[in-house]
Amino acid sequence: MAPLVLRLLGLVPILLGLAASQDWKTEGSQDPFEKCMHDPDYEQLLKVVTLGLDRTLKPRRVIVVGAGVAGLVAAKVLSDAGHKVTILEADNRIGGRIFTYRDRNTGWIGELGAMRMPSSHRILHRLCQGLGLNLTKFTQYDENTWTEVHEVKLRNYMVEKLPEKLGYALRPQEKGHSPEDIYQMALNQALKDLKALGCRKAMKKFERHTLLEYLLGEGNLSRPAVQLLGDVMSEDGFFYLSFAEALRAHSCLSDRLQYSRIVGGWDLLPRALLSSLSEPVLLNAPVVAITQGPHDVHVQIKTFPRARNLKALKADVVLLTASGPAVQRITFSPPLPRHVQEALRGLHYVPATKVFLSFRRPFWREEDIEGGHSNTDRPSRMIFYPPPREGALLLASYTWSDAAATFAGLSQEEALRLALDDVAALHGPFVRQLWDGTGVVKRWAEDPHSQGGFVVQPPALWHTEKDYEPYDWSVPYGRIYFAGEHTAYPHGWVETAVKSALRAAIKINSREEPAFETASPEGQRQRQGPAHGVAGSPSSDLAEEEGSHPPVQGQLPLQHTTYTRTWH
Ligand SMILES: Cc1cc2nc3c(=O)[nH]c(=O)nc-3n(C[C@H](O)[C@H](O)[C@H](O)COP(=O)(O)OP(=O)(O)OC[C@H]3O[C@@H](n4cnc5c(N)ncnc54)[C@H](O)[C@@H]3O)c2cc1C
């Protein structure tokens, strides 16, 4: 009898833990965090992506800087509404951080940038549907994949049930719970904050803490449990970044969520957007200077190969969708107001690196793996498997934030071999013979146009909880509007870039002319210091040449690239 009682008593902490892990989803069906992060204008944006903007009676000349998804979506809805749009793109391709690698020999594809869309991203789903793109399931989780840490290797179905078997000295109440449930247990205090303070105040509070601080402090997790979340869920990328950002990211990124992908490759999205445009996109056209005047705005581009040969285009408004570092390289006249410059400099980009290896056969199928990802504490960290019947080009390593440092500065050969070592450590040395000697490395931090993977902000320590307000990028500076992944929440997602583009397009479409909008509304100016006035005419030495680049229009041929090439 006594041993049975003891055994039952032993179950109590586990049951309590289980109850705690369920607390977060007790009220209503929607995750309260998700509810808190919901965009008030989401339905309006969904309507615009479905039906378009009202047709304008005052067509404007709009220059869009950047042919990433934000630039292309804004260009599409504005040109459908009757505006004259020109897109200027610094790179020799469209798509920006949507970049599908296509192998010429095998026909296999690998997503160097975006690869999955959560089911909650209805705007993006609607956009793809409207463009006639087919979506299919992206397998985020396959229980037969592996986790290997501290040289202990377990199938992930086992990690879900007994993560302590990986050698983490978990507390009794943490044992027997999946990493996701342990994370959710820690969020109970945050949930209480949400209820007590309301979304706005609670998020301001979370904005000032790191994830690590929260998990160990208010989240009350043991150090081994936090280590587990870092190793297995890649939460360590957020440890020193803002807890609010980690919450936002987690609302879109979890093995529990459902995801889709674009059949045939994500680059079909920018290409479909391009096909739907009646206006040109100028490639190899980096914008280097923007001059605003009372009646128009002049945009200078640097032409190649004669680097000094600057051309200028004239427009009524400019929409900047380039990343923060790229915008900082543009010369503005008059200069951007101090608060805009500070906001740009304050954007924190984390690096992101992907390494693909091409194998002679998809050996992982012999282990009953049909997708999802394995985790390792070796440098490669996450290995994603392609879907069945879609080849043997393996995403052998996906690292971001601090974890990407292990691949920084390596030669292509070294990076490929490092990833191969890790795949061999996980699946066995036989994979070395199956590697066909080719692969692709993409380091977004070294991309000359993005100069970073995506934005994840550190804690907002410059501000107190009371005076902290996230910068409002939807406010234009005179004739200059802003959009892109960095200008909306949650950072680092395609849908975010699309939402920001739709917001900017709505504003441009309803812009009153000839009134020259002030640099910022009262609220923002008061919070962030006085704005510079916008005055003066464009410098008279600008060459007024339009369309000096061959326009790229309609359907592009699929981009083929050398298989073993490295993209920095
Ligand atoms: C490795 C990685 C994985 C990702 N995975 C996903 C995912 O699975 N799902 C998801 O939804 N999102 C994902 N993302 C995020 C997503 O790719 C981005 O949020 C989105 O593509 C950003 O679009 P954008 O238009 O804001 O910026 P970009 O795509 O960066 O477009 C900006 C464009 O501006 C151009 N440009 C820069 N400077 C100039 C200049 N001076 N003049 C003219 N043009 C200029 C650039 O060349 C670029 O084409 C991922 C990102 C990375 C890096």
The ligand as an SDF file (V2000), in Angstrom:
LIG
                    3D

 53 58  0  0  0  0  0  0  0  0999 V2000
   16.5240   32.9770  -43.7430 C   0  0  0  0  0  0  0  0  0  0  0  0
   15.1560   33.5740  -43.6890 C   0  0  0  0  0  0  0  0  0  0  0  0
   14.0560   32.7640  -43.4960 C   0  0  0  0  0  0  0  0  0  0  0  0
   12.7790   33.3080  -43.4770 C   0  0  0  0  0  0  0  0  0  0  0  0
   11.7130   32.4630  -43.3370 N   0  0  0  0  0  0  0  0  0  0  0  0
   10.4580   32.9670  -43.4270 C   0  0  0  0  0  0  0  0  0  0  0  0
    9.3490   32.0870  -43.4650 C   0  0  0  0  0  0  0  0  0  0  0  0
    9.5030   30.8710  -43.4410 O   0  0  0  0  0  0  0  0  0  0  0  0
    8.1130   32.6340  -43.5470 N   0  0  0  0  0  0  0  0  0  0  0  0
    7.9200   33.9750  -43.6260 C   0  0  0  0  0  0  0  0  0  0  0  0
    6.7650   34.4140  -43.7130 O   0  0  0  0  0  0  0  0  0  0  0  0
    8.9810   34.8360  -43.5990 N   0  0  0  0  0  0  0  0  0  0  0  0
   10.2280   34.3630  -43.5200 C   0  0  0  0  0  0  0  0  0  0  0  0
   11.2950   35.2000  -43.5450 N   0  0  0  0  0  0  0  0  0  0  0  0
   11.0730   36.6580  -43.5500 C   0  0  0  0  0  0  0  0  0  0  0  0
   10.6550   37.1650  -44.9090 C   0  0  0  0  0  0  0  0  0  0  0  0
   11.4710   36.5940  -45.8970 O   0  0  0  0  0  0  0  0  0  0  0  0
   10.7840   38.6880  -44.9200 C   0  0  0  0  0  0  0  0  0  0  0  0
   10.0900   39.2250  -43.8060 O   0  0  0  0  0  0  0  0  0  0  0  0
   10.2010   39.3310  -46.1610 C   0  0  0  0  0  0  0  0  0  0  0  0
   10.5390   38.6380  -47.3340 O   0  0  0  0  0  0  0  0  0  0  0  0
   10.7060   40.7720  -46.2180 C   0  0  0  0  0  0  0  0  0  0  0  0
   10.1790   41.4320  -47.3450 O   0  0  0  0  0  0  0  0  0  0  0  0
   10.4720   42.9810  -47.5570 P   0  0  0  0  0  0  0  0  0  0  0  0
    9.8500   43.3550  -48.8430 O   0  0  0  0  0  0  0  0  0  0  0  0
   10.1010   43.7360  -46.3450 O   0  0  0  0  0  0  0  0  0  0  0  0
   12.0550   43.1100  -47.6260 O   0  0  0  0  0  0  0  0  0  0  0  0
   13.0800   42.4810  -48.7290 P   0  0  0  0  0  0  0  0  0  0  0  0
   12.5790   41.1790  -49.2210 O   0  0  0  0  0  0  0  0  0  0  0  0
   14.4200   42.5180  -48.1070 O   0  0  0  0  0  0  0  0  0  0  0  0
   12.9870   43.5260  -49.9070 O   0  0  0  0  0  0  0  0  0  0  0  0
   13.6800   44.7400  -49.9030 C   0  0  0  0  0  0  0  0  0  0  0  0
   14.2350   44.9520  -51.3010 C   0  0  0  0  0  0  0  0  0  0  0  0
   14.8670   46.2330  -51.3410 O   0  0  0  0  0  0  0  0  0  0  0  0
   16.0100   46.1330  -52.1840 C   0  0  0  0  0  0  0  0  0  0  0  0
   16.8990   47.2630  -51.9020 N   0  0  0  0  0  0  0  0  0  0  0  0
   17.7440   47.4320  -50.8520 C   0  0  0  0  0  0  0  0  0  0  0  0
   18.3730   48.6270  -50.9460 N   0  0  0  0  0  0  0  0  0  0  0  0
   17.9100   49.2280  -52.0700 C   0  0  0  0  0  0  0  0  0  0  0  0
   18.1950   50.4680  -52.6980 C   0  0  0  0  0  0  0  0  0  0  0  0
   19.0530   51.3510  -52.1840 N   0  0  0  0  0  0  0  0  0  0  0  0
   17.5640   50.7540  -53.8740 N   0  0  0  0  0  0  0  0  0  0  0  0
   16.6810   49.8680  -54.4150 C   0  0  0  0  0  0  0  0  0  0  0  0
   16.3910   48.6780  -53.8530 N   0  0  0  0  0  0  0  0  0  0  0  0
   16.9770   48.3630  -52.6850 C   0  0  0  0  0  0  0  0  0  0  0  0
   16.5730   44.7670  -51.8140 C   0  0  0  0  0  0  0  0  0  0  0  0
   17.4610   44.2750  -52.7960 O   0  0  0  0  0  0  0  0  0  0  0  0
   15.3040   43.9420  -51.6840 C   0  0  0  0  0  0  0  0  0  0  0  0
   14.9630   43.3250  -52.9160 O   0  0  0  0  0  0  0  0  0  0  0  0
   12.5990   34.7050  -43.5990 C   0  0  0  0  0  0  0  0  0  0  0  0
   13.7010   35.5290  -43.7840 C   0  0  0  0  0  0  0  0  0  0  0  0
   14.9670   34.9750  -43.8320 C   0  0  0  0  0  0  0  0  0  0  0  0
   16.1400   35.8670  -44.0630 C   0  0  0  0  0  0  0  0  0  0  0  0
  1  2  1  0
  2  3  1  0
  2 52  2  0
  3  4  2  0
  4  5  1  0
  4 50  1  0
  5  6  2  0
  6  7  1  0
  6 13  1  0
  7  8  2  0
  7  9  1  0
  9 10  1  0
 10 11  2  0
 10 12  1  0
 12 13  2  0
 13 14  1  0
 14 15  1  0
 14 50  1  0
 15 16  1  0
 16 17  1  0
 16 18  1  0
 18 19  1  0
 18 20  1  0
 20 21  1  0
 20 22  1  0
 22 23  1  0
 23 24  1  0
 24 25  2  0
 24 26  1  0
 24 27  1  0
 27 28  1  0
 28 29  2  0
 28 30  1  0
 28 31  1  0
 31 32  1  0
 32 33  1  0
 33 34  1  0
 33 48  1  0
 34 35  1  0
 35 36  1  0
 35 46  1  0
 36 37  1  0
 36 45  1  0
 37 38  2  0
 38 39  1  0
 39 40  1  0
 39 45  2  0
 40 41  1  0
 40 42  2  0
 42 43  1  0
 43 44  2  0
 44 45  1  0
 46 47  1  0
 46 48  1  0
 48 49  1  0
 50 51  2  0
 51 52  1  0
 52 53  1  0
M  END
$$$$
